Amino acid sequence: MSARTRVLVATAVPAERDAVARAFPGPAEEVRLPGATLLRTDGGHDLLAAGVGPALAAASTAGALTAAALMGTPYGLVVSAGIGGGFQPEAPVGSLVVADAITAADLGAETPDGFLPVTDLGFGTVTHLPPSSLVRGVVEATGARPGTVLTVSTVTGTATRAAALRARHPGALAEGMEGFGVAEAAAAHGVPVLEIRAVSNPVGPRDRAAWRIGDALAALAGAFGKLAPALESWNTHED
């Protein structure tokens, strides 16, 4: 990947987008898209607040990818970035997680024998795999922990559900609400995808007093400050 390769960074909300933007000083151009506003930086990174949840994130990301392709300036990489819950003790509050697998945790069916992923029903996919060489580069650049990042439509709020998710996905380190949707849009365009999460709270019982959203946003901003060399040096032919 060269420094001129265009990167689309999709966050859920403007606060996450603005945290990422701190890594790209200088003026940013606002670009209006259907249902969303994109910030275009001088460094070839476009920052999109794609919305909360996998459906809206997929729709907004797909719109941005389509617009770029129609203009003859397609993206070479899509990054889903934001804050999220971390499974304890492997992903403590304030730490960074980079997905080596982006998995839809609750896309499927409940049965008397337990949960079945949609793939067991004969449909679609539930996991997208980011390029392994790029994941290694992010780990080396930022110190992020590599592991599965789960995408959920309902944020986990009990110890029982947290334990059930870990039982089904032993490699899970974090959960968010957008990664799989962003990955689906990227896959439809044949563009590689990456997901990075800064941990703001433990996965499990909801305890707002224990959340550290400000610290997580600062960690996200710091990560992108270190990421540019890793993205620029990544060779798409290594995977």
Secondary structure, 3 states (H helix, E strand, C coil): CCCCCCEEEEECCHHHHHHHHCCCCCCCEEEEECCEEEEECCCCEEEEECCCCHHHHHHHHHHHHHHHHHCCCCCCEEEEEEEEEECCCCCCCCCEEEEEEEEECCCEEEECCEEEEHHHHCCCCCEECCCHHHHHHHHHHHCCEEEEEEECCCCCCCHHHHHHHHHHCCCEEEEECCHHHHHHHHHHCCCCEEEEEEEEEECCCCCHHHCCHHHHHHHHHHHHHHHHHHHHHCCHHHC
